[in-house]
Amino acid sequence: MEEKEKDTLFLMALAVFGAFLMSVLATFLQLIIVLPLTIAVFLIMILTLLFYKKTAINLSENLENWAMILVVILFAISFIYLFRPA
């Protein structure tokens, strides 16, 4: 694995750890709303650390593409819902 890919994977794991930490802190304030997010981020952190191989980079690129498609679709649906005629 190239050094640049290791750096990217380390930064991704660090960002996920930060998201997990913030989710844990927010869970104390809003337990029912934030708890599923905390569990999901924790699982992503574990998967990121377990897939510390070259296949993890291919997997993360595929997940990034699908997440971007999902975000664009949800963004369009939210605008349609927000600006629908009364």
C-alpha positions in Angstrom: 0.0 0.0 0.0 1.3 3.4 -0.9 2.2 5.9 1.8 -0.4 8.4 0.6 -3.1 5.8 0.9 -2.1 5.0 4.4 -2.2 8.7 5.3 -5.7 9.0 3.8 -6.9 6.0 5.7 -5.5 7.3 8.9 -7.1 10.7 8.4 -10.4 8.9 7.6 -10.2 6.9 10.8 -9.3 10.0 12.8 -12.3 11.9 11.3 -14.6 9.0 12.1 -13.2 8.9 15.7 -14.0 12.6 16.0 -17.5 12.0 14.7 -18.0 9.2 17.2 -16.7 11.3 20.1 -19.1 14.2 19.2 -22.0 11.7 18.8 -21.3 10.3 22.3 -21.3 13.8 23.8 -24.5 14.7 22.0 -26.1 11.4 23.1 -26.2 12.6 26.6 -28.4 15.5 25.6 -30.7 13.8 23.0 -30.5 10.0 23.6 -33.3 8.8 21.3 -32.4 10.9 18.3 -28.6 10.6 18.3 -28.1 7.0 19.6 -28.6 5.4 16.1 -26.1 7.9 14.6 -23.5 7.0 17.3 -23.9 3.3 16.7 -23.6 3.7 13.0 -20.4 5.9 13.3 -18.9 3.4 15.7 -19.5 0.6 13.3 -18.0 2.6 10.5 -14.9 3.3 12.7 -14.5 -0.4 13.4 -14.9 -1.3 9.7 -12.3 1.3 8.7 -9.8 -0.1 11.2 -10.6 -3.7 10.2 -10.3 -3.1 6.5 -6.8 -1.7 6.7 -6.0 -3.2 3.4 -6.1 -2.3 -0.3 -9.6 -3.6 -0.6 -10.7 -1.0 2.0 -9.8 1.8 -0.4 -11.9 0.3 -3.2 -14.8 -0.3 -0.8 -14.6 3.3 0.5 -14.6 4.7 -3.0 -17.6 2.7 -4.0 -19.4 3.7 -0.8 -18.5 7.3 -1.4 -20.0 7.2 -4.9 -23.2 5.6 -3.6 -23.4 8.0 -0.8 -23.0 11.0 -3.2 -25.8 9.6 -5.4 -28.1 9.1 -2.3 -27.3 12.7 -1.1 -28.2 14.2 -4.5 -31.4 12.2 -4.7 -32.4 13.2 -1.1 -31.5 16.8 -1.8 -33.7 16.9 -4.9 -36.6 15.2 -3.0 -36.3 17.7 -0.1 -36.5 20.7 -2.6 -39.5 19.1 -4.3 -41.1 18.7 -0.9 -40.2 22.1 0.3 -41.3 24.0 -2.8 -44.4 22.0 -3.8 -47.5 24.0 -4.6 -49.9 24.5 -1.7 
